[in-house]
Amino acid sequence: MSTARTPAPPPATIPAATSTAIGPARLWRRARGFLIALTALLVAGITLAALHTGQQHGQLDPRSADPTGSRAVAELLKARGVTTRVVTTTAEAAEAAGPGTTLLVTAPDLLGEQRRSTLRTAMDLAGGRTVLLAPTGPALTGLTPGVRTKGTAHAKVLSPGCALPAATAAGRATTGDGPRYTTDLPDAVACYPSGGLPTLLRLPGAHGADTVVLGSGLFLQNDSLADEGNAALALQLLGSRPGLVWFIPSPADSADGRAEQDKSFFDLIPAGWGWALLQLTVAAALAALWRARRLGPLVTERLPVAIRASEATEGRARLYRKAGARDRAATVLREAARERLAALVGVPPVHAQDPAALLPAVSDRLTGPDRDLPGLLFGPAPSDDAALVALADHLDALEREVRTS
């Protein structure tokens, strides 16, 4: 006769202790969205900056072979014996100007009032030719008094429409990508009209000097030089003297009244960064509002799973400890102890938190040495963690003594 063995029960599994520590995996899950968004923003910013830089690099620079550069013009002038000197400050331009030079100013609008006055004086004393590309506003009135702008050209490629030898020799050219001009000066020669108003003006000066105002410098760029009569017009306007001073105003030379080293840090920040900072501030405020969308009182919700009371207690205790809320923890312990003691000594629940009703009833049930019941049940918050643990032990001992009495 054989007896079947009853299989031994599997060893009891001890549940792992809960932990509120944030590990690397949890930290990554929380931060990955922000990091991905930040990376995308940086990549987009760098890409846009690179594209913008590529478009603007070397624009109308005789040393640049980029499509918007002007190296091809410089090489053609060099082949005709014209030397080209690049300057970036008004002082250099005024010093280099002379009767045997042509002074080309690529961006007159960048010059401040004092710089325009210095350049105007140099133009009057030099006795050479000055070519201004697309001047408007104060730059136009300061450098060429009597000339005004009136709208923009309706087409890029225009016909000469005048008897100026440089224009008639070049024929059609790309001079219409900018403002049109009007003047009452009697000796002015108006060429390349668009809608009846010229995009090129030649203003004669004293001692053989003259000033040429152009509505656009597009015909000087490498990618446009071979179109129409652009090359011929560039050679005629810039090659009439043996020397060419190519003035590219720099940001350091655009302000008046103070040197670059006197500028503050905020003066050196481009204006567009202010709008970018404002947009980032608005985005951060919206993100904070989105994250704080639960603005009302907390709502009790049924948990999707059952949680052991010990786990909930431990988790709550860890939160209290992390926040250093010993006063709140002591209040919770005392309130719970007072409710249980009231049920044991027959005090109604509505009076469980009333010292006048609870303390005498609890004291009548104690047979041991006198205790400081007011300090234990209604005293101040513990001063440290050890005092909080001692308070919990004393409350448990008091409840056991009342229960067994």
C-alpha positions as CSV (number, residue, x, y, z in Angstrom):
1,M,0.0,0.0,0.0
2,S,1.5,3.2,-1.1
3,T,0.7,6.6,0.0
4,A,0.8,9.6,-2.3
5,R,3.1,12.3,-1.2
6,T,1.6,15.7,-0.9
7,P,3.8,18.1,-2.8
8,A,5.4,20.6,-0.6
9,P,4.0,24.1,-1.0
10,P,6.1,26.6,-2.9
11,P,8.2,28.9,-0.8
12,A,6.4,32.0,0.1
13,T,7.6,35.0,-2.0
14,I,8.5,38.0,-0.1
15,P,7.2,41.1,-2.0
16,A,10.0,43.5,-3.0
17,A,10.1,46.6,-1.0
18,T,8.7,49.6,-2.7
19,S,11.1,52.4,-3.6
20,T,10.5,56.0,-4.6
21,A,14.0,56.5,-5.9
22,I,14.3,57.7,-9.5
23,G,16.5,55.4,-11.5
24,P,18.3,56.1,-14.7
25,A,15.5,54.4,-16.8
26,R,12.7,56.4,-15.2
27,L,14.7,59.6,-15.4
28,W,15.3,59.0,-19.1
29,R,11.6,58.3,-19.7
30,R,10.7,61.6,-18.0
31,A,13.3,63.7,-19.8
32,R,13.4,62.2,-23.2
33,G,10.6,64.3,-24.6
34,F,12.2,67.5,-23.5
35,L,15.6,66.4,-24.7
36,I,14.2,65.4,-28.1
37,A,12.4,68.7,-28.5
38,L,15.6,70.6,-27.4
39,T,17.7,68.7,-29.9
40,A,15.2,69.3,-32.7
41,L,15.2,73.1,-31.9
42,L,19.0,73.2,-31.9
43,V,19.2,71.3,-35.2
44,A,16.6,73.6,-36.8
45,G,18.4,76.7,-35.6
46,I,21.8,75.6,-36.8
47,T,20.3,74.6,-40.2
48,L,18.5,77.9,-40.6
49,A,21.6,79.8,-39.6
50,A,23.8,77.8,-42.0
51,L,21.3,78.4,-44.9
52,H,21.1,82.1,-44.1
53,T,24.8,82.4,-43.8
54,G,25.3,80.6,-47.1
55,Q,22.9,83.1,-48.8
56,Q,24.5,86.2,-47.4
57,H,28.2,85.2,-47.4
58,G,30.3,87.4,-49.7
59,Q,27.4,89.4,-51.1
60,L,28.8,92.1,-53.5
61,D,32.3,91.2,-52.2
62,P,35.0,91.4,-55.0
63,R,36.9,88.6,-53.2
64,S,34.0,86.2,-53.2
65,A,33.3,83.6,-55.9
66,D,29.8,82.9,-54.4
67,P,26.8,83.5,-56.7
68,T,26.1,86.8,-54.9
69,G,29.8,87.8,-54.8
70,S,31.5,90.1,-57.3
71,R,34.9,88.5,-57.9
72,A,34.1,88.2,-61.7
73,V,33.8,92.0,-61.9
74,A,37.1,92.5,-60.1
75,E,38.8,90.0,-62.4
76,L,37.5,91.8,-65.5
77,L,38.6,95.2,-64.2
78,K,42.0,93.7,-63.3
79,A,42.4,92.6,-66.9
80,R,41.8,96.2,-68.0
81,G,44.5,97.5,-65.6
82,V,42.1,98.7,-62.9
83,T,43.3,97.9,-59.3
84,T,40.7,97.1,-56.7
85,R,41.1,97.9,-53.1
86,V,38.5,96.7,-50.5
87,V,37.9,98.8,-47.4
88,T,35.4,98.4,-44.6
89,T,35.4,101.7,-42.7
90,T,34.5,105.2,-43.7
91,A,37.9,106.5,-42.7
92,E,39.7,104.1,-45.1
93,A,37.3,105.0,-47.9
94,A,37.8,108.8,-47.4
95,E,41.6,108.3,-47.3
96,A,41.7,106.2,-50.4
97,A,39.4,108.4,-52.5
98,G,41.1,110.7,-55.0
99,P,40.8,112.1,-58.6
100,G,42.1,108.8,-60.1
101,T,39.8,106.5,-58.2
102,T,36.2,105.3,-58.3
103,L,34.6,104.9,-54.9
104,L,31.9,102.2,-54.8
105,V,29.7,102.2,-51.7
106,T,27.8,98.9,-51.6
107,A,25.5,99.6,-48.6
108,P,25.1,103.4,-48.0
109,D,22.1,102.9,-45.8
110,L,24.3,101.3,-43.1
111,L,26.2,104.5,-42.5
112,G,25.2,106.8,-39.6
113,E,25.0,110.6,-39.8
114,Q,28.6,111.3,-38.9
115,R,29.9,108.6,-41.3
116,R,27.8,110.1,-44.1
117,S,29.1,113.5,-43.4
118,T,32.7,112.3,-43.5
119,L,32.1,110.4,-46.8
120,R,30.3,113.4,-48.3
121,T,33.3,115.6,-47.6
122,A,35.6,113.1,-49.1
123,M,33.4,112.9,-52.2
124,D,33.5,116.7,-52.7
125,L,37.3,116.9,-52.2
126,A,38.4,113.8,-54.1
127,G,37.4,114.8,-57.6
128,G,36.8,111.2,-58.7
129,R,33.7,109.1,-59.3
130,T,31.4,107.9,-56.5
131,V,28.9,105.0,-57.2
132,L,26.2,104.5,-54.6
133,L,24.2,101.2,-54.7
134,A,20.5,101.5,-53.7
135,P,20.7,104.5,-51.3
136,T,17.4,105.4,-49.6
137,G,16.2,107.7,-46.8
138,P,18.8,109.7,-44.9
139,A,21.7,108.1,-46.8
140,L,20.2,109.4,-50.1
141,T,19.6,112.9,-48.9
142,G,22.9,113.1,-47.0
143,L,25.1,111.9,-49.8
144,T,23.2,113.2,-52.8
145,P,21.1,116.3,-51.9
146,G,18.3,116.9,-54.4
147,V,17.6,113.3,-55.1
148,R,14.6,111.4,-53.8
149,T,13.2,107.9,-54.1
150,K,9.7,107.2,-55.5
151,G,8.6,103.6,-55.4
152,T,10.3,100.6,-56.8
153,A,11.0,99.4,-60.3
154,H,8.5,97.1,-61.9
155,A,11.0,95.0,-63.8
156,K,14.6,93.9,-63.3
157,V,15.9,94.2,-66.8
158,L,15.6,97.6,-68.3
159,S,16.6,99.6,-71.4
160,P,19.0,102.6,-71.1
161,G,16.5,105.2,-72.3
162,C,19.2,107.9,-72.2
163,A,22.3,109.3,-73.9
164,L,24.9,108.4,-71.2
165,P,27.8,106.7,-73.0
166,A,28.1,104.0,-70.3
167,A,24.5,103.1,-70.6
168,T,24.3,103.2,-74.4
169,A,27.4,101.0,-74.8
170,A,25.9,98.4,-72.3
171,G,22.4,98.3,-73.6
172,R,19.8,96.5,-71.5
173,A,20.9,95.7,-68.0
174,T,19.6,94.4,-64.7
175,T,19.2,97.7,-62.8
176,G,15.5,97.4,-61.8
177,D,15.7,95.3,-58.7
178,G,15.4,98.3,-56.3
179,P,14.1,101.8,-55.8
180,R,13.5,104.4,-58.5
181,Y,14.7,108.0,-58.2
182,T,13.6,111.5,-59.1
183,T,15.6,114.8,-59.0
184,D,15.2,118.5,-59.9
185,L,19.0,119.0,-60.5
186,P,19.4,120.5,-64.1
187,D,22.5,118.6,-65.1
188,A,21.4,115.1,-63.9
189,V,21.3,112.3,-66.5
190,A,18.5,109.8,-65.9
191,C,18.8,106.3,-67.3
192,Y,17.1,102.9,-67.2
193,P,13.6,104.1,-66.5
194,S,10.9,102.0,-65.0
195,G,7.4,103.4,-65.2
196,G,8.9,106.8,-66.3
197,L,11.3,107.1,-63.4
198,P,15.0,106.2,-63.6
199,T,16.9,103.6,-61.7
200,L,20.3,105.2,-62.6
201,L,21.2,108.8,-62.1
202,R,24.5,110.5,-63.0
203,L,25.1,113.7,-61.1
204,P,28.1,115.8,-62.3
205,G,30.3,117.5,-59.8
206,A,33.2,120.0,-59.7
207,H,36.6,119.4,-61.3
208,G,35.4,116.4,-63.4
209,A,33.9,114.5,-60.5
210,D,30.6,112.8,-60.7
211,T,28.2,110.7,-58.6
212,V,26.3,107.7,-60.0
213,V,23.2,106.5,-58.0
214,L,22.0,103.0,-58.9
215,G,18.8,101.4,-57.7
216,S,20.3,97.9,-57.6
217,G,23.7,96.2,-57.5
218,L,22.4,92.9,-58.9
219,F,24.2,93.4,-62.2
220,L,27.5,93.3,-60.3
221,Q,26.9,89.8,-58.9
222,N,28.7,86.8,-60.3
223,D,25.5,84.9,-61.3
224,S,24.1,88.0,-63.1
225,L,27.2,89.4,-64.8
226,A,26.8,87.4,-68.0
227,D,23.2,88.5,-68.5
228,E,22.2,91.2,-70.9
229,G,24.7,94.1,-70.8
230,N,25.6,93.8,-67.1
231,A,29.3,93.2,-67.6
232,A,29.6,96.1,-70.0
233,L,27.8,98.4,-67.7
234,A,29.9,97.4,-64.7
235,L,33.1,98.0,-66.7
236,Q,31.9,101.4,-67.9
237,L,30.9,102.6,-64.5
238,L,33.7,101.2,-62.4
239,G,36.6,101.2,-64.9
240,S,36.7,104.8,-65.9
241,R,39.6,105.5,-63.4
242,P,42.7,103.4,-62.8
243,G,41.8,102.7,-59.2
244,L,38.7,101.3,-57.6
245,V,37.9,101.6,-53.9
246,W,35.3,99.0,-53.0
247,F,33.7,100.1,-49.8
248,I,31.8,97.4,-47.9
249,P,30.5,99.1,-44.7
250,S,31.0,96.9,-41.6
251,P,28.7,96.7,-38.5
252,A,31.6,98.2,-36.5
253,D,31.5,101.3,-38.7
254,S,27.7,101.7,-38.9
255,A,27.1,103.4,-35.5
256,D,27.9,107.0,-34.6
257,G,29.3,108.6,-31.5
258,R,31.0,105.6,-29.9
259,A,33.5,103.0,-30.8
260,E,32.9,99.3,-31.0
261,Q,34.7,98.7,-27.7
262,D,32.3,101.1,-25.9
263,K,29.2,99.1,-26.8
264,S,27.5,97.0,-24.2
265,F,26.8,93.3,-24.6
266,F,23.1,93.9,-25.4
267,D,24.2,96.3,-28.2
268,L,26.0,93.4,-29.9
269,I,22.9,91.1,-29.9
270,P,21.0,91.2,-33.2
271,A,17.5,92.5,-33.0
272,G,16.0,89.2,-34.1
273,W,17.2,87.5,-30.9
274,G,14.8,89.6,-28.9
275,W,11.8,88.2,-30.8
276,A,13.2,84.7,-30.4
277,L,13.6,85.2,-26.6
278,L,10.0,86.5,-26.4
279,Q,8.7,83.4,-28.4
280,L,10.7,81.1,-26.1
281,T,9.3,82.8,-23.0
282,V,5.7,82.4,-24.4
283,A,6.4,78.8,-25.2
284,A,7.8,78.1,-21.7
285,A,4.7,79.8,-20.1
286,L,2.4,77.7,-22.2
287,A,4.3,74.5,-21.4
288,A,4.1,75.4,-17.7
289,L,0.4,76.0,-18.0
290,W,-0.1,72.7,-19.8
291,R,1.8,70.8,-17.1
292,A,-0.2,72.6,-14.4
293,R,-3.6,71.9,-16.1
294,R,-5.0,70.2,-12.9
295,L,-6.0,73.5,-11.2
296,G,-9.0,72.4,-9.1
297,P,-9.2,70.3,-5.9
298,L,-8.0,66.7,-6.0
299,V,-10.6,64.2,-7.0
300,T,-10.7,60.7,-5.4
301,E,-10.5,58.1,-8.1
302,R,-10.9,54.3,-7.8
303,L,-7.5,52.7,-8.3
304,P,-7.3,50.2,-11.2
305,V,-5.5,47.6,-8.9
306,A,-5.6,46.8,-5.2
307,I,-2.6,48.1,-3.3
308,R,-1.6,46.6,0.1
309,A,-2.1,49.0,3.0
310,S,1.5,48.5,4.0
311,E,2.8,49.6,0.6
312,A,0.6,52.7,0.6
313,T,1.7,53.5,4.1
314,E,5.3,53.0,3.3
315,G,5.0,55.1,0.1
316,R,3.3,57.9,2.0
317,A,5.9,57.8,4.7
318,R,8.7,58.1,2.1
319,L,7.0,61.2,0.7
320,Y,6.7,62.8,4.1
321,R,10.4,62.0,4.8
322,K,11.5,63.4,1.4
323,A,9.6,66.6,2.1
324,G,10.8,66.8,5.7
325,A,7.1,67.1,6.8
326,R,7.5,65.8,10.4
327,D,4.7,68.1,11.6
328,R,2.3,66.7,9.0
329,A,3.3,63.1,9.8
330,A,2.9,63.6,13.5
331,T,-0.5,65.2,13.0
332,V,-1.7,62.2,10.9
333,L,-0.4,59.7,13.6
334,R,-2.1,61.6,16.5
335,E,-5.4,62.0,14.7
336,A,-5.6,58.3,13.8
337,A,-4.6,57.3,17.4
338,R,-7.2,59.7,18.9
339,E,-10.0,58.2,16.7
340,R,-9.0,54.6,17.7
341,L,-8.8,55.5,21.4
342,A,-12.1,57.3,21.3
343,A,-13.8,54.1,20.0
344,L,-12.1,52.1,22.8
345,V,-13.1,54.3,25.7
346,G,-16.6,55.1,24.4
347,V,-16.2,58.7,23.3
348,P,-18.4,59.7,20.4
349,P,-16.5,60.1,17.1
350,V,-17.5,63.8,16.9
351,H,-15.6,64.4,20.1
352,A,-12.5,62.2,19.3
353,Q,-10.4,65.3,18.6
354,D,-11.6,67.2,21.6
355,P,-9.1,67.2,24.5
356,A,-11.7,67.9,27.1
357,A,-13.7,64.8,26.2
358,L,-11.0,62.4,25.2
359,L,-8.2,62.9,27.8
360,P,-10.3,62.1,31.0
361,A,-11.8,59.0,29.4
362,V,-8.4,57.6,28.3
363,S,-6.9,58.5,31.7
364,D,-9.6,56.5,33.6
365,R,-8.6,53.4,31.6
366,L,-4.9,53.6,32.5
367,T,-3.6,51.7,35.5
368,G,0.1,52.2,35.1
369,P,2.3,55.2,35.9
370,D,1.0,58.6,35.0
371,R,1.6,59.6,31.4
372,D,1.8,63.0,29.7
373,L,-1.4,62.4,27.7
374,P,-1.8,66.1,26.6
375,G,1.7,66.1,25.3
376,L,1.4,62.7,23.7
377,L,-2.0,63.2,22.0
378,F,-2.1,66.9,21.4
379,G,1.6,68.1,21.8
380,P,3.9,70.0,19.4
381,A,5.5,68.5,16.3
382,P,8.7,66.4,16.8
383,S,12.0,68.2,16.3
384,D,13.7,65.4,14.4
385,D,13.2,62.0,12.9
386,A,14.1,60.2,16.1
387,A,11.5,62.1,18.0
388,L,8.9,61.2,15.4
389,V,9.7,57.5,15.6
390,A,9.5,57.7,19.4
391,L,6.1,59.4,19.2
392,A,4.8,56.6,17.0
393,D,6.1,54.0,19.5
394,H,4.5,55.8,22.5
395,L,1.1,56.0,20.7
396,D,1.2,52.3,19.9
397,A,2.0,51.5,23.5
398,L,-0.8,53.7,24.8
399,E,-3.3,52.1,22.4
400,R,-2.2,48.6,23.5
401,E,-2.5,49.5,27.1
402,V,-6.0,50.9,26.7
403,R,-7.1,48.0,24.6
404,T,-6.0,45.4,27.2
405,S,-7.3,47.3,30.3
